[in-house]
């Protein structure tokens, strides 16, 4: 069941690497912070109710939370890089 969330890890890895490769490595730090916050929220908010199951889903929640930041950031970085390329060609 937990393997059903590996798509989010794939998206997260690709978007992080694209963002870093375009020269915006500082922005990728915030996706790591989003992961940390999501793990803390799951650990502090859901372990009391759902126990071990909540702990098992902490990684998956962290990946999805980081994707919510990383995907729009990656798209913005790609758009900005394309605009820079067009500017240098003119």
Biopython code that builds the backbone (N, CA, C, O; Angstrom):
import numpy as np
from Bio.PDB.StructureBuilder import StructureBuilder

atoms = [
    (1, "UNK", "N", (0.815, -1.199, 0.000)),
    (1, "UNK", "CA", (0.000, 0.000, 0.000)),
    (1, "UNK", "C", (0.861, 1.267, 0.000)),
    (1, "UNK", "O", (0.529, 2.254, -0.656)),
    (2, "UNK", "N", (1.958, 1.225, 0.736)),
    (2, "UNK", "CA", (2.792, 2.419, 0.841)),
    (2, "UNK", "C", (3.508, 2.721, -0.469)),
    (2, "UNK", "O", (3.875, 3.866, -0.732)),
    (3, "UNK", "N", (3.702, 1.702, -1.281)),
    (3, "UNK", "CA", (4.345, 1.889, -2.577)),
    (3, "UNK", "C", (3.508, 2.705, -3.551)),
    (3, "UNK", "O", (4.018, 3.170, -4.570)),
    (4, "UNK", "N", (2.242, 2.879, -3.248)),
    (4, "UNK", "CA", (1.365, 3.666, -4.112)),
    (4, "UNK", "C", (1.754, 5.145, -4.154)),
    (4, "UNK", "O", (1.261, 5.892, -5.000)),
    (5, "UNK", "N", (2.624, 5.564, -3.256)),
    (5, "UNK", "CA", (3.015, 6.969, -3.180)),
    (5, "UNK", "C", (4.377, 7.243, -3.808)),
    (5, "UNK", "O", (4.876, 8.365, -3.722)),
    (6, "UNK", "N", (4.982, 6.248, -4.433)),
    (6, "UNK", "CA", (6.294, 6.469, -5.036)),
    (6, "UNK", "C", (6.240, 7.429, -6.220)),
    (6, "UNK", "O", (7.267, 7.996, -6.594)),
    (7, "UNK", "N", (5.075, 7.622, -6.813)),
    (7, "UNK", "CA", (4.940, 8.607, -7.888)),
    (7, "UNK", "C", (5.299, 9.989, -7.370)),
    (7, "UNK", "O", (5.940, 10.772, -8.071)),
    (8, "UNK", "N", (4.884, 10.293, -6.130)),
    (8, "UNK", "CA", (5.189, 11.622, -5.580)),
    (8, "UNK", "C", (6.679, 11.784, -5.333)),
    (8, "UNK", "O", (7.215, 12.880, -5.496)),
    (9, "UNK", "N", (7.352, 10.718, -4.944)),
    (9, "UNK", "CA", (8.801, 10.787, -4.761)),
    (9, "UNK", "C", (9.508, 10.999, -6.090)),
    (9, "UNK", "O", (10.494, 11.732, -6.158)),
    (10, "UNK", "N", (9.017, 10.369, -7.138)),
    (10, "UNK", "CA", (9.592, 10.567, -8.469)),
    (10, "UNK", "C", (9.427, 12.000, -8.945)),
    (10, "UNK", "O", (10.374, 12.602, -9.452)),
    (11, "UNK", "N", (8.223, 12.550, -8.782)),
    (11, "UNK", "CA", (7.986, 13.939, -9.174)),
    (11, "UNK", "C", (8.860, 14.878, -8.361)),
    (11, "UNK", "O", (9.438, 15.821, -8.901)),
    (12, "UNK", "N", (8.955, 14.621, -7.069)),
    (12, "UNK", "CA", (9.768, 15.462, -6.186)),
    (12, "UNK", "C", (11.234, 15.443, -6.598)),
    (12, "UNK", "O", (11.877, 16.491, -6.656)),
    (13, "UNK", "N", (11.757, 14.271, -6.880)),
    (13, "UNK", "CA", (13.162, 14.153, -7.266)),
    (13, "UNK", "C", (13.437, 14.879, -8.582)),
    (13, "UNK", "O", (14.423, 15.608, -8.693)),
    (14, "UNK", "N", (12.586, 14.688, -9.562)),
    (14, "UNK", "CA", (12.791, 15.335, -10.860)),
    (14, "UNK", "C", (12.715, 16.847, -10.729)),
    (14, "UNK", "O", (13.580, 17.557, -11.242)),
    (15, "UNK", "N", (11.690, 17.349, -10.047)),
    (15, "UNK", "CA", (11.538, 18.799, -9.949)),
    (15, "UNK", "C", (12.657, 19.432, -9.136)),
    (15, "UNK", "O", (13.100, 20.539, -9.444)),
    (16, "UNK", "N", (13.113, 18.741, -8.104)),
    (16, "UNK", "CA", (14.244, 19.263, -7.319)),
    (16, "UNK", "C", (15.515, 19.336, -8.159)),
    (16, "UNK", "O", (16.229, 20.338, -8.133)),
    (17, "UNK", "N", (15.786, 18.282, -8.893)),
    (17, "UNK", "CA", (17.008, 18.246, -9.692)),
    (17, "UNK", "C", (16.967, 19.261, -10.839)),
    (17, "UNK", "O", (17.986, 19.876, -11.154)),
    (18, "UNK", "N", (15.807, 19.441, -11.461)),
    (18, "UNK", "CA", (15.678, 20.441, -12.525)),
    (18, "UNK", "C", (15.919, 21.833, -11.953)),
    (18, "UNK", "O", (16.641, 22.638, -12.541)),
    (19, "UNK", "N", (15.312, 22.109, -10.808)),
    (19, "UNK", "CA", (15.481, 23.416, -10.176)),
    (19, "UNK", "C", (16.943, 23.662, -9.823)),
    (19, "UNK", "O", (17.465, 24.750, -10.065)),
    (20, "UNK", "N", (17.603, 22.665, -9.258)),
    (20, "UNK", "CA", (19.025, 22.802, -8.939)),
    (20, "UNK", "C", (19.856, 22.968, -10.196)),
    (20, "UNK", "O", (20.759, 23.803, -10.236)),
    (21, "UNK", "N", (19.566, 22.193, -11.211)),
    (21, "UNK", "CA", (20.333, 22.248, -12.446)),
    (21, "UNK", "C", (20.210, 23.571, -13.168)),
    (21, "UNK", "O", (21.123, 23.968, -13.892)),
    (22, "UNK", "N", (19.102, 24.258, -12.985)),
    (22, "UNK", "CA", (18.911, 25.564, -13.605)),
    (22, "UNK", "C", (19.590, 26.685, -12.817)),
    (22, "UNK", "O", (19.576, 27.842, -13.238)),
    (23, "UNK", "N", (20.178, 26.340, -11.686)),
    (23, "UNK", "CA", (20.917, 27.327, -10.907)),
    (23, "UNK", "C", (20.149, 27.937, -9.749)),
    (23, "UNK", "O", (20.590, 28.933, -9.176)),
    (24, "UNK", "N", (19.026, 27.370, -9.399)),
    (24, "UNK", "CA", (18.222, 27.888, -8.296)),
    (24, "UNK", "C", (18.289, 26.927, -7.105)),
    (24, "UNK", "O", (17.262, 26.549, -6.540)),
    (25, "UNK", "N", (19.490, 26.547, -6.741)),
    (25, "UNK", "CA", (19.651, 25.528, -5.701)),
    (25, "UNK", "C", (19.152, 26.001, -4.338)),
    (25, "UNK", "O", (18.746, 25.185, -3.510)),
    (26, "UNK", "N", (19.180, 27.293, -4.101)),
    (26, "UNK", "CA", (18.683, 27.801, -2.829)),
    (26, "UNK", "C", (17.201, 27.543, -2.630)),
    (26, "UNK", "O", (16.740, 27.383, -1.499)),
    (27, "UNK", "N", (16.464, 27.503, -3.713)),
    (27, "UNK", "CA", (15.019, 27.275, -3.619)),
    (27, "UNK", "C", (14.690, 25.827, -3.248)),
    (27, "UNK", "O", (13.617, 25.555, -2.709)),
    (28, "UNK", "N", (15.590, 24.913, -3.529)),
    (28, "UNK", "CA", (15.306, 23.515, -3.202)),
    (28, "UNK", "C", (15.380, 23.259, -1.703)),
    (28, "UNK", "O", (14.839, 22.266, -1.217)),
    (29, "UNK", "N", (16.037, 24.137, -0.976)),
    (29, "UNK", "CA", (16.122, 23.980, 0.472)),
    (29, "UNK", "C", (14.729, 24.040, 1.089)),
    (29, "UNK", "O", (14.447, 23.348, 2.067)),
    (30, "UNK", "N", (13.865, 24.866, 0.518)),
    (30, "UNK", "CA", (12.532, 25.018, 1.085)),
    (30, "UNK", "C", (11.672, 23.770, 0.902)),
    (30, "UNK", "O", (10.772, 23.525, 1.705)),
    (31, "UNK", "N", (11.928, 22.983, -0.129)),
    (31, "UNK", "CA", (11.178, 21.737, -0.254)),
    (31, "UNK", "C", (11.595, 20.763, 0.846)),
    (31, "UNK", "O", (10.771, 19.995, 1.344)),
    (32, "UNK", "N", (12.860, 20.794, 1.221)),
    (32, "UNK", "CA", (13.312, 19.991, 2.359)),
    (32, "UNK", "C", (12.674, 20.453, 3.659)),
    (32, "UNK", "O", (12.339, 19.642, 4.523)),
    (33, "UNK", "N", (12.509, 21.763, 3.790)),
    (33, "UNK", "CA", (11.837, 22.300, 4.977)),
    (33, "UNK", "C", (10.367, 21.889, 4.996)),
    (33, "UNK", "O", (9.817, 21.591, 6.057)),
    (34, "UNK", "N", (9.733, 21.874, 3.827)),
    (34, "UNK", "CA", (8.334, 21.435, 3.745)),
    (34, "UNK", "C", (8.213, 19.968, 4.153)),
    (34, "UNK", "O", (7.248, 19.580, 4.813)),
    (35, "UNK", "N", (9.185, 19.160, 3.762)),
    (35, "UNK", "CA", (9.188, 17.752, 4.179)),
    (35, "UNK", "C", (9.280, 17.636, 5.699)),
    (35, "UNK", "O", (8.553, 16.860, 6.319)),
    (36, "UNK", "N", (10.176, 18.413, 6.284)),
    (36, "UNK", "CA", (10.374, 18.351, 7.726)),
    (36, "UNK", "C", (9.100, 18.771, 8.473)),
    (36, "UNK", "O", (8.712, 18.135, 9.453)),
    (37, "UNK", "N", (8.455, 19.845, 8.003)),
    (37, "UNK", "CA", (7.228, 20.314, 8.647)),
    (37, "UNK", "C", (6.132, 19.263, 8.532)),
    (37, "UNK", "O", (5.414, 19.008, 9.499)),
    (38, "UNK", "N", (5.995, 18.647, 7.351)),
    (38, "UNK", "CA", (4.965, 17.621, 7.172)),
    (38, "UNK", "C", (5.205, 16.426, 8.087)),
    (38, "UNK", "O", (4.261, 15.888, 8.665)),
    (39, "UNK", "N", (6.454, 16.012, 8.222)),
    (39, "UNK", "CA", (6.744, 14.889, 9.129)),
    (39, "UNK", "C", (6.412, 15.249, 10.569)),
    (39, "UNK", "O", (5.881, 14.427, 11.316)),
    (40, "UNK", "N", (6.728, 16.484, 10.957)),
    (40, "UNK", "CA", (6.425, 16.915, 12.320)),
    (40, "UNK", "C", (4.917, 16.965, 12.557)),
    (40, "UNK", "O", (4.440, 16.543, 13.610)),
    (41, "UNK", "N", (4.168, 17.479, 11.582)),
    (41, "UNK", "CA", (2.709, 17.560, 11.729)),
    (41, "UNK", "C", (2.101, 16.165, 11.856)),
    (41, "UNK", "O", (1.245, 15.929, 12.708)),
    (42, "UNK", "N", (2.545, 15.250, 11.009)),
    (42, "UNK", "CA", (2.021, 13.882, 11.082)),
    (42, "UNK", "C", (2.406, 13.236, 12.410)),
    (42, "UNK", "O", (1.580, 12.583, 13.047)),
    (43, "UNK", "N", (3.640, 13.415, 12.822)),
    (43, "UNK", "CA", (4.102, 12.789, 14.064)),
    (43, "UNK", "C", (3.382, 13.345, 15.289)),
    (43, "UNK", "O", (2.946, 12.591, 16.159)),
    (44, "UNK", "N", (3.263, 14.656, 15.347)),
    (44, "UNK", "CA", (2.646, 15.267, 16.524)),
    (44, "UNK", "C", (1.118, 15.244, 16.478)),
    (44, "UNK", "O", (0.468, 15.188, 17.523)),
    (45, "UNK", "N", (0.548, 15.288, 15.288)),
    (45, "UNK", "CA", (-0.893, 15.397, 15.190)),
    (45, "UNK", "C", (-1.655, 14.105, 15.010)),
    (45, "UNK", "O", (-2.822, 14.018, 15.393)),
    (46, "UNK", "N", (-1.018, 13.098, 14.434)),
    (46, "UNK", "CA", (-1.776, 11.899, 14.070)),
    (46, "UNK", "C", (-1.318, 10.620, 14.758)),
    (46, "UNK", "O", (-2.049, 9.630, 14.749)),
    (47, "UNK", "N", (-0.144, 10.613, 15.346)),
    (47, "UNK", "CA", (0.342, 9.382, 15.970)),
    (47, "UNK", "C", (-0.516, 9.005, 17.167)),
    (47, "UNK", "O", (-0.750, 7.820, 17.408)),
    (48, "UNK", "N", (-0.989, 9.991, 17.920)),
    (48, "UNK", "CA", (-1.838, 9.696, 19.072)),
    (48, "UNK", "C", (-3.129, 8.999, 18.682)),
    (48, "UNK", "O", (-3.642, 8.172, 19.436)),
    (49, "UNK", "N", (-3.654, 9.323, 17.520)),
    (49, "UNK", "CA", (-4.916, 8.745, 17.069)),
    (49, "UNK", "C", (-4.720, 7.457, 16.275)),
    (49, "UNK", "O", (-5.400, 6.459, 16.515)),
    (50, "UNK", "N", (-3.778, 7.492, 15.321)),
    (50, "UNK", "CA", (-3.626, 6.361, 14.404)),
    (50, "UNK", "C", (-2.427, 5.473, 14.713)),
    (50, "UNK", "O", (-2.283, 4.405, 14.117)),
    (51, "UNK", "N", (-1.574, 5.892, 15.624)),
    (51, "UNK", "CA", (-0.449, 5.073, 16.057)),
    (51, "UNK", "C", (0.585, 4.820, 14.975)),
    (51, "UNK", "O", (0.992, 5.729, 14.251)),
    (52, "UNK", "N", (1.002, 3.560, 14.883)),
    (52, "UNK", "CA", (2.076, 3.181, 13.966)),
    (52, "UNK", "C", (1.729, 3.465, 12.509)),
    (52, "UNK", "O", (2.619, 3.769, 11.714)),
    (53, "UNK", "N", (0.472, 3.374, 12.153)),
    (53, "UNK", "CA", (0.058, 3.644, 10.772)),
    (53, "UNK", "C", (0.397, 5.076, 10.385)),
    (53, "UNK", "O", (0.828, 5.325, 9.259)),
    (54, "UNK", "N", (0.211, 6.013, 11.297)),
    (54, "UNK", "CA", (0.553, 7.411, 11.021)),
    (54, "UNK", "C", (2.050, 7.567, 10.795)),
    (54, "UNK", "O", (2.473, 8.337, 9.933)),
    (55, "UNK", "N", (2.837, 6.853, 11.552)),
    (55, "UNK", "CA", (4.289, 6.912, 11.368)),
    (55, "UNK", "C", (4.670, 6.381, 9.995)),
    (55, "UNK", "O", (5.564, 6.919, 9.341)),
    (56, "UNK", "N", (3.995, 5.330, 9.560)),
    (56, "UNK", "CA", (4.275, 4.757, 8.243)),
    (56, "UNK", "C", (3.945, 5.730, 7.116)),
    (56, "UNK", "O", (4.595, 5.709, 6.070)),
    (57, "UNK", "N", (2.954, 6.571, 7.317)),
    (57, "UNK", "CA", (2.562, 7.524, 6.284)),
    (57, "UNK", "C", (3.270, 8.871, 6.393)),
    (57, "UNK", "O", (3.003, 9.765, 5.591)),
    (58, "UNK", "N", (4.157, 9.036, 7.356)),
    (58, "UNK", "CA", (4.857, 10.311, 7.522)),
    (58, "UNK", "C", (5.730, 10.624, 6.310)),
    (58, "UNK", "O", (5.768, 11.772, 5.868)),
    (59, "UNK", "N", (6.426, 9.643, 5.768)),
    (59, "UNK", "CA", (7.261, 9.879, 4.587)),
    (59, "UNK", "C", (6.417, 10.279, 3.387)),
    (59, "UNK", "O", (6.760, 11.210, 2.658)),
    (60, "UNK", "N", (5.319, 9.576, 3.188)),
    (60, "UNK", "CA", (4.474, 9.870, 2.041)),
    (60, "UNK", "C", (3.856, 11.263, 2.150)),
    (60, "UNK", "O", (3.755, 11.978, 1.153)),
    (61, "UNK", "N", (3.448, 11.644, 3.342)),
    (61, "UNK", "CA", (2.907, 12.994, 3.553)),
    (61, "UNK", "C", (3.986, 14.040, 3.300)),
    (61, "UNK", "O", (3.701, 15.109, 2.759)),
    (62, "UNK", "N", (5.219, 13.738, 3.687)),
    (62, "UNK", "CA", (6.328, 14.665, 3.467)),
    (62, "UNK", "C", (6.611, 14.832, 1.977)),
    (62, "UNK", "O", (6.876, 15.944, 1.521)),
    (63, "UNK", "N", (6.558, 13.742, 1.214)),
    (63, "UNK", "CA", (6.805, 13.835, -0.226)),
    (63, "UNK", "C", (5.735, 14.678, -0.905)),
    (63, "UNK", "O", (6.041, 15.511, -1.758)),
    (64, "UNK", "N", (4.498, 14.463, -0.529)),
    (64, "UNK", "CA", (3.410, 15.217, -1.156)),
    (64, "UNK", "C", (3.483, 16.695, -0.773)),
    (64, "UNK", "O", (3.258, 17.567, -1.613)),
    (65, "UNK", "N", (3.793, 16.973, 0.479)),
    (65, "UNK", "CA", (3.922, 18.370, 0.916)),
    (65, "UNK", "C", (5.061, 19.065, 0.173)),
    (65, "UNK", "O", (4.928, 20.216, -0.244)),
    (66, "UNK", "N", (6.169, 18.368, 0.011)),
    (66, "UNK", "CA", (7.299, 18.955, -0.717)),
    (66, "UNK", "C", (6.958, 19.147, -2.190)),
    (66, "UNK", "O", (7.400, 20.118, -2.804)),
    (67, "UNK", "N", (6.175, 18.232, -2.765)),
    (67, "UNK", "CA", (5.735, 18.390, -4.164)),
    (67, "UNK", "C", (4.870, 19.628, -4.329)),
    (67, "UNK", "O", (4.947, 20.308, -5.353)),
    (68, "UNK", "N", (4.052, 19.926, -3.337)),
    (68, "UNK", "CA", (3.188, 21.111, -3.410)),
    (68, "UNK", "C", (4.005, 22.394, -3.511)),
    (68, "UNK", "O", (3.534, 23.386, -4.067)),
    (69, "UNK", "N", (5.220, 22.382, -2.980)),
    (69, "UNK", "CA", (6.107, 23.537, -3.133)),
    (69, "UNK", "C", (6.994, 23.393, -4.368)),
    (69, "UNK", "O", (7.182, 24.348, -5.122)),
    (70, "UNK", "N", (7.524, 22.217, -4.565)),
    (70, "UNK", "CA", (8.565, 22.008, -5.559)),
    (70, "UNK", "C", (8.068, 22.103, -7.006)),
    (70, "UNK", "O", (8.773, 22.642, -7.859)),
    (71, "UNK", "N", (6.894, 21.600, -7.288)),
    (71, "UNK", "CA", (6.382, 21.622, -8.669)),
    (71, "UNK", "C", (6.158, 23.050, -9.172)),
    (71, "UNK", "O", (6.659, 23.391, -10.243)),
    (72, "UNK", "N", (5.420, 23.904, -8.435)),
    (72, "UNK", "CA", (5.271, 25.283, -8.923)),
    (72, "UNK", "C", (6.597, 26.038, -9.002)),
    (72, "UNK", "O", (6.805, 26.844, -9.908)),
    (73, "UNK", "N", (7.483, 25.774, -8.055)),
    (73, "UNK", "CA", (8.790, 26.428, -8.079)),
    (73, "UNK", "C", (9.582, 26.010, -9.304)),
    (73, "UNK", "O", (10.221, 26.844, -9.945)),
    (74, "UNK", "N", (9.546, 24.730, -9.636)),
    (74, "UNK", "CA", (10.255, 24.231, -10.815)),
    (74, "UNK", "C", (9.699, 24.864, -12.084)),
    (74, "UNK", "O", (10.459, 25.289, -12.953)),
    (75, "UNK", "N", (8.378, 24.927, -12.192)),
    (75, "UNK", "CA", (7.766, 25.529, -13.379)),
    (75, "UNK", "C", (8.142, 26.999, -13.509)),
    (75, "UNK", "O", (8.388, 27.484, -14.613)),
    (76, "UNK", "N", (8.187, 27.711, -12.378)),
    (76, "UNK", "CA", (8.591, 29.113, -12.383)),
    (76, "UNK", "C", (10.048, 29.257, -12.832)),
    (76, "UNK", "O", (10.373, 30.139, -13.626)),
    (77, "UNK", "N", (10.920, 28.385, -12.320)),
    (77, "UNK", "CA", (12.346, 28.440, -12.677)),
    (77, "UNK", "C", (12.551, 28.128, -14.160)),
    (77, "UNK", "O", (13.371, 28.766, -14.820)),
    (78, "UNK", "N", (11.822, 27.166, -14.678)),
    (78, "UNK", "CA", (11.925, 26.838, -16.099)),
    (78, "UNK", "C", (11.460, 28.017, -16.946)),
    (78, "UNK", "O", (12.108, 28.375, -17.929)),
    (79, "UNK", "N", (10.340, 28.617, -16.565)),
    (79, "UNK", "CA", (9.814, 29.768, -17.298)),
    (79, "UNK", "C", (10.807, 30.936, -17.271)),
    (79, "UNK", "O", (11.022, 31.600, -18.284)),
    (80, "UNK", "N", (11.399, 31.175, -16.118)),
    (80, "UNK", "CA", (12.367, 32.264, -15.982)),
    (80, "UNK", "C", (13.630, 31.976, -16.796)),
    (80, "UNK", "O", (14.192, 32.885, -17.407)),
    (81, "UNK", "N", (14.071, 30.738, -16.808)),
    (81, "UNK", "CA", (15.264, 30.374, -17.574)),
    (81, "UNK", "C", (15.017, 30.488, -19.075)),
    (81, "UNK", "O", (15.901, 30.913, -19.819)),
    (82, "UNK", "N", (13.821, 30.112, -19.522)),
    (82, "UNK", "CA", (13.486, 30.256, -20.934)),
    (82, "UNK", "C", (13.478, 31.730, -21.333)),
    (82, "UNK", "O", (13.950, 32.089, -22.412)),
    (83, "UNK", "N", (12.944, 32.573, -20.464)),
    (83, "UNK", "CA", (12.916, 34.009, -20.736)),
    (83, "UNK", "C", (14.330, 34.574, -20.824)),
    (83, "UNK", "O", (14.601, 35.435, -21.661)),
    (84, "UNK", "N", (15.237, 34.098, -19.965)),
    (84, "UNK", "CA", (16.634, 34.544, -20.013)),
    (84, "UNK", "C", (17.295, 34.112, -21.327)),
    (84, "UNK", "O", (18.041, 34.880, -21.934)),
    (85, "UNK", "N", (17.018, 32.893, -21.754)),
    (85, "UNK", "CA", (17.583, 32.398, -23.008)),
    (85, "UNK", "C", (17.101, 33.222, -24.208)),
    (85, "UNK", "O", (17.875, 33.552, -25.107)),
    (86, "UNK", "N", (15.822, 33.540, -24.199)),
    (86, "UNK", "CA", (15.275, 34.347, -25.293)),
    (86, "UNK", "C", (15.889, 35.742, -25.298)),
    (86, "UNK", "O", (16.110, 36.326, -26.359)),
    (87, "UNK", "N", (16.163, 36.273, -24.109)),
    (87, "UNK", "CA", (16.773, 37.596, -24.003)),
    (87, "UNK", "C", (18.190, 37.608, -24.532)),
    (87, "UNK", "O", (18.606, 38.568, -25.182)),
    (88, "UNK", "N", (18.936, 36.550, -24.261)),
    (88, "UNK", "CA", (20.332, 36.516, -24.710)),
    (88, "UNK", "C", (20.445, 36.294, -26.211)),
    (88, "UNK", "O", (21.446, 36.684, -26.812)),
    (89, "UNK", "N", (19.439, 35.676, -26.832)),
    (89, "UNK", "CA", (19.465, 35.437, -28.268)),
    (89, "UNK", "C", (19.185, 36.702, -29.068)),
    (89, "UNK", "O", (19.556, 36.795, -30.238)),
    (90, "UNK", "N", (18.539, 37.664, -28.447)),
    (90, "UNK", "CA", (18.171, 38.894, -29.165)),
    (90, "UNK", "C", (19.293, 39.892, -29.180)),
    (90, "UNK", "O", (19.145, 40.977, -29.743)),
]
sb = StructureBuilder()
sb.init_structure("model")
sb.init_model(0)
sb.init_chain("A")
sb.init_seg("    ")
for serial, (resi, resn, name, xyz) in enumerate(atoms, 1):
    if name == "N":
        sb.init_residue(resn, " ", resi, " ")
    sb.init_atom(name, np.array(xyz, "f"), 0.0, 1.0, " ", f" {name:<3s}", serial, name[0])
structure = sb.get_structure()
